[in-house]
C-alpha cells in the first residue's frame, strides 16, 4: 500500500474568489481536512459545496494531531492541512505535522495561494527585491523596542504582523528606534474595507494614534536600513542629513515650556524630527558639554 499525501493548502485571506481551482480540487478529493478551527473552515467548504470531513489542528493539540495525521498518511489516507486564512505554517500552526511527515518520508505537497504579507509588500511601494518577514513583534514594549533595535541594521524591507490594539504603540516604537523611515500599514486585505496607508513612520503614527479604531488583521512594512529610498523628515520631506542639535534643543525647550518634563520632551522632539531617542540624547549631551567648556 502506498502512503497518502499531505497537502499544505493555502486558502483566501478574505475574498473567497482568491482560492485556486487546484486548492478546491484537493479539498474535495482528500480524505480529511485538518484545520485550525473547523467552524471557520466549514464556512469556506460549504461555500464551495465541499463535504470533506474536518478535524481541528491548533497549537494546543498539535503534538497529538501530528502523530495521528502521520498514522493516517502511512495508512494511505490523503490529508489537506489548512489555516484559518492564507498559507499554513506562515505564523500559523502546521509545522509539527509537516515536519513529522517529512521525517517519516511521507509525501508533502504545497498548494500555493494567498499570503497576507506578500500581498501587503507588493502594494506598499517599498522595495520588494529583498525583504525580511519577522511575524509578530513582542507584545511588551521593552521587548518590542529591543527586537526593533536588533533589526535596525537589516538592509532589507522589514515586514511584521500586528494587532489593531497594538499598531499605534508599535508605530511609535518603530519611529523612536529606527528613525523616520518610509513605511506602510495594510489592513483588511482583499476585504471590503481594505486599506493601505503609506508614508513616513511619523505620518502613520499620527494616522493610527492611540484612540483611533483600527480594525482587522494588519501588516506593517518598513524600509530597510540601506534601502535606496531616502529617509524622510517628520513633515514627509526627503532628508539627506540629520536635524541639527540646535533644532533639537529648540524643540525640546518649546515642549518643556508647554509643560512636558525633560524626558518626555526629548522623546517627542526626537520622534518629530525623525531621530532615534538615543541619538537625540547624545546630541543634547554633546551640546551641553560644549557649552560647559
N, C-alpha and C positions, 0 to 999 in steps of 0.2 A: 504494500500500500504506500503510495506517495504521500508526502506531507502536504498539508494545506498551506495557504499563503496568508501572511499578514499584510493587509493593505493599509497604508497610512494615508488617510483620505482628507484632503483639505475641503472645507465647507465654507459657504458665504460668511463674510463678516457683518453683513447687514442685508444687502439686497439679494434676494433669493435667485435672481436671474444670473448671478455670478457663478453658480455651480456649473461644472463641466458635464458634458454628455458622458464622459468616461466615469466620472465620480458617481453619477446616477446609475449607470450600468453595474458598477461594482457593488454599490449599496443594495441593489436588487438581487444580485447573484450570490453574495456571500451567505454563509450560514448564520452569522451573528454580527451585530454591530456593537462594539464596545465604546461607550461614550461617557463624558464627564457627568452629564445629567440626562437621564433617559427622557424626562418630560420635555426638556428643551429640544433634544434631537428628534423626538417623536413629532414635534410641530413641523420640522423640516421634512421628515419622511412622509408624514400624512399629506403635506402639500403636494408632493410628487407621487402619491399613491403607492408608496413603498411599505410592504408589510413585514419586512425582515425583523426577526426577534432582536431585542436590545438587552444589554446588561450595563450596569454602571461601572465606571472605572475612574477613580479620582485619587487625590493624594492620600486619603485616609485608608484606602484598601488596595493600593497599587501592588504591594508585595504579593498579597494573596491572589489578586486577579492575574498578575503576570504569570504565576505558576499555572493557574487554571487555564488561561488562554493558550499557553505553550502546550499544555496537555491536549487541548482541542486541536491545535495545529498539527501536532505529532500524529493525531488520530485521523488526519485527512480533512478536517474541517477548515473552511476559509473564514477569516475574521477581518472585518474592517474596523480600524481604530479612528475615531473622530474626536474633535474637541467641541466645545460649545460654539466656537466660531473661529474661522481661519484654519491655519495649518497646525496640526497636532505637534507637540513637543516644543513649539516656539513659545516659551513662557507658559506652557500648559503641561499637564501630566502626559505621560506616554513613554518617557524614556526607559523606564524599567521594563515594560513589556517588549518594546522594540529591541532593547539590548539583550534581554533574556532570549528572545527568538534568534537573534544573531549568534549568540554564544552557543545555542543548540543547533546552529547551521540550518535553521528553518528559513524558508523564503520570505523576504521582506521587500515589498514593492511600494514606492511612493506614488501617490496620485496627486500631482501638483494642483495648486489653485491659489485662492486669495491669502495674503498675509498682510496684516494691518500696517506694519512698519514699512514694508516695501511700497505700498500704495501711498503712504504719507511722504516718504522720501522723494518719490518721483514727481510729486506735485508741490514740493516745498520750495523749489527754486534754489536749493543749496546743492553743492557738488555731490554727485552720486557715484563717481568713479571709484571712490574708496570710502567705506563707512564702517562704523563700529556700533553694533547693537548691544546695549547693556541691560535690556529688560527694565525692571522697576528699580529705581533708586531706593535706598533705605528710607523707612518711614520717619525715623528720628532725625531731627535737624542736624545734630553734630555729625552723625554717621553719614548723612546725605552730603554735607559740605566736604567731609573727608574724602568721600568717593569722587566727588566732582574735582577736588584738588588733585587726586590721583590721576584722573583722566584729562586734566587740563593741558597736558603736553602732547596729547594724541593729535596728529595732523589730519586724521580722517574726520568726516562729518559724524557726529555722535547722535545716536537715536535712543530714546527712552520711552517706556510706557509710564503713564501716570494716571492717578485717580482725580476726579473732579475736585474733591475736598483738599487735595494737596498741591494742585497745579500752581496756585498763587505763591505758596511758600517755596516751591521748587524753582520757579522762575526768579524769584528774588535771591535765592541762594546761588543759582547759576550766575546771575548778574554780579553778585558780590565776589564769587570765587573765580569766574572765568573772564570777567570784564564784559563790556557791552558788545558781544558778538551778534552776528546775524542769526536768526532762528525762525522757527515756525512751530505753530501749535495746530495739530489736526485732530478734529473730534467728530464723532458720529459718521465716520467714513462710509460711503455708499448708501447712507440712510437719508431720510427726508431732510433732516436738519444738519446735513454735512457742512462743516466749516473748516477752512484752512486759513488761519491768521498768520501773516508773515511780517517780519520787521526785526528791529533790534530787540535784545532781551529787555531793555528798559521800556520800550513801547509795549511789548507783550505783557510785562509785569503790570503795567497800568491797565491794560485791556482786561486782564484776568485778576485784578486786585482782590484781596480778601473781601468777602461780602458779595462779590459778583457770582451769580449762579452759573457754573459751567457744568453741563450735563454730558453723559455719555463717556465712552472709552476714549482716552486721549493718548496721542503720540506727540512727543516733544523732540524736535530736531534742532541741533545746534552746530554751527560752523566749527570746523576743526581748528587747531592751534595755528597751522601754517597753510590754511586754505588760501586759494587765490583771491577770494573775495576780501575786500578791505574791511576792517572793523569799523564800527560806526559810533558816533557820539550819542549822548542821551537824546539829542534832538533829531537823530536819524541821519546826520550828515556823515560823509566819509571822514575818517580820522587817520591821518598819516602819522601823527605823533601824539603822545600822551598829554593831557592837560598839564599846565604848569603848576608848580607848588603854590604860586601866588593866587591863581584862580581857585585852587582847592582851599587855601586858607581863607580867602574872602568868603567863599560859600559856607564854610564851617562857621565863620563868625556870624554871618547872616542868620544861620539856623539857630545858633546859640542865643542870639538876640531875640529870636522868635519863641524861645522857651525850651528848646531841646538841650539835654545835657551834652557834655563833650563827646561821649562815646556814641550816642545816637546821632549827633550832628555829623560826626566823621563818617559814620556808616551811610547816612543818607546822602551826603555830599559825594562820597566815592561812587555810590550807585548812580547818581545823576550824571556824573562825569565819565561813567563807563570804566571805572578803575576797580581793581581788587582792593578790598579794605586793607590788607596787609601792606600793599604798595602805597596806598594813601597815607597810612600811618608812618611809613618810612620817610615819605616826603615831608610830613609835618615835623617829625623829629629832626630830620636833617636841617630844615629851615630854622627851627628853634636853636639848634646847635650853632648855626652860622651867626645868629643874632647874639648869642651869648659870648662869642669870641671877642 
